C-alpha cells in the first residue's frame, strides 16, 4: 500500500508550495476547517471519525493520512475507526443505489420523449 508517514510529509510540502502560489485558496480551506470546530457541538475525536468516513467516501488519500493520525491523537480506537469506516461503506453502497434509481429515471425520461 502506501508509506502513509512519508506520504503525509510529501503532501504537506506540496500543499505548502501550492499555498505560495494560491495563498487565498489555502487560507480559505483552513478557515473552513476551523469553522466547524468553533461551535463545540462535537468533540475532536468524533469530528476526526467523521472526517475519516468522509475521506473514504471522497477517496482522498491525503485526507486519510491526515485524519487517521489526528483520530488516533484524539483517542479514537481502531474499533471506533472501523465502525466509522463501516458507515462510509454503507453510505457508498446506498449512494450507488440512489444514483442507480436516478439513472433509470433518466433512461425512462429519454425513452418517453423522442430524441431531440
C-alpha positions as MATLAB code, in Angstrom:
seq = 'XXXXXXXXXXXXXXXXXXXXXXXXXXXXXXXXXXXXXXXXXXXXXXXXXXXXXXXXXXXXXXXXXXXXXXXXXXXXXXXXXXXXXXXXXXXXXXXXXXXXXXXXXXXXXXXXXXXX';
ca = [
       0.000    0.000    0.000;
       1.403    3.402    0.900;
       4.073    4.633    3.267;
       1.497    6.867    4.948;
       4.010    8.781    7.081;
       6.234    9.640    4.125;
       3.190   10.439    2.005;
       1.922   12.895    4.613;
       5.305   14.643    4.754;
       5.443   14.897    0.948;
       1.841   16.082    0.768;
       2.440   18.761    3.396;
       5.362   20.066    1.368;
       3.363   20.113   -1.854;
       0.443   21.889   -0.191;
       2.942   24.422    1.153;
       4.119   25.031   -2.419;
       0.516   25.375   -3.568;
      -0.101   27.817   -0.709;
       2.656   30.063   -2.045;
       1.058   30.053   -5.494;
      -2.505   30.474   -4.234;
      -2.470   31.651   -0.621;
      -6.119   32.664   -0.569;
      -7.211   29.154   -1.511;
      -5.258   27.543    1.309;
      -6.348   30.224    3.776;
      -9.971   29.674    2.755;
      -9.609   25.939    3.255;
      -8.091   26.484    6.701;
     -10.941   28.834    7.624;
     -13.482   26.178    6.630;
     -11.658   23.585    8.700;
     -11.657   25.818   11.780;
     -15.266   26.974   11.360;
     -16.847   23.605   12.059;
     -14.841   23.077   15.218;
     -15.702   26.544   16.534;
     -19.232   25.554   17.517;
     -18.015   22.980   20.022;
     -21.010   20.692   19.486;
     -18.819   17.721   18.602;
     -15.613   16.756   20.324;
     -12.405   16.483   18.302;
     -12.438   12.658   18.359;
     -15.929   12.498   16.870;
     -15.030   15.089   14.236;
     -11.997   13.019   13.215;
     -14.075    9.826   12.980;
     -16.495   11.656   10.691;
     -13.568   13.035    8.705;
     -12.218    9.513    8.178;
     -15.584    8.259    6.929;
     -15.843   11.198    4.548;
     -12.232   10.631    3.457;
     -13.233    7.160    2.322;
     -16.377    8.300    0.515;
     -14.427   11.008   -1.319;
     -11.474    8.673   -1.973;
      -8.926   11.171   -0.635;
      -5.617    9.583    0.404;
      -4.367   12.913    1.719;
      -7.428   13.210    3.922;
      -6.961    9.628    5.120;
      -3.355   10.146    6.209;
      -4.062   13.415    7.999;
      -7.268   12.312    9.729;
      -6.017    8.822   10.674;
      -3.162   10.443   12.586;
      -5.480   13.036   14.139;
      -8.143   10.465   15.093;
      -5.535    8.415   16.948;
      -4.145   11.580   18.557;
      -7.654   12.405   19.777;
      -8.021    8.962   21.358;
     -10.048    7.103   18.725;
      -9.567    3.357   18.863;
      -9.038    1.018   15.926;
     -12.517   -0.434   16.610;
     -14.151    3.018   16.554;
     -12.359    3.843   13.329;
     -13.519    0.551   11.793;
     -17.115    1.324   12.787;
     -16.903    4.792   11.218;
     -15.487    3.208    8.055;
     -18.401    0.756    8.054;
     -20.759    3.727    7.913;
     -18.817    5.055    4.920;
     -19.115    1.701    3.141;
     -22.861    1.553    3.797;
     -23.380    5.091    2.526;
     -21.347    4.478   -0.604;
     -23.483    1.437   -1.343;
     -26.606    3.453   -0.559;
     -25.465    6.288   -2.795;
     -24.875    3.810   -5.616;
     -28.449    2.558   -5.193;
     -29.841    6.105   -5.193;
     -27.878    7.048   -8.310;
     -28.897    3.787   -9.966;
     -32.526    4.797   -9.416;
     -31.750    8.274  -10.813;
     -30.081    6.704  -13.848;
     -33.112    4.550  -14.525;
     -35.281    7.655  -14.168;
     -33.132    9.407  -16.795;
     -33.381    6.366  -19.074;
     -37.174    6.398  -18.655;
     -37.288   10.125  -19.440;
     -35.335    9.578  -22.665;
     -37.454    6.570  -23.569;
     -40.702    8.506  -23.047;
     -39.524   11.531  -25.056;
     -38.333   11.267  -28.661;
     -34.677   12.241  -29.045;
     -34.145   15.860  -29.946;
];
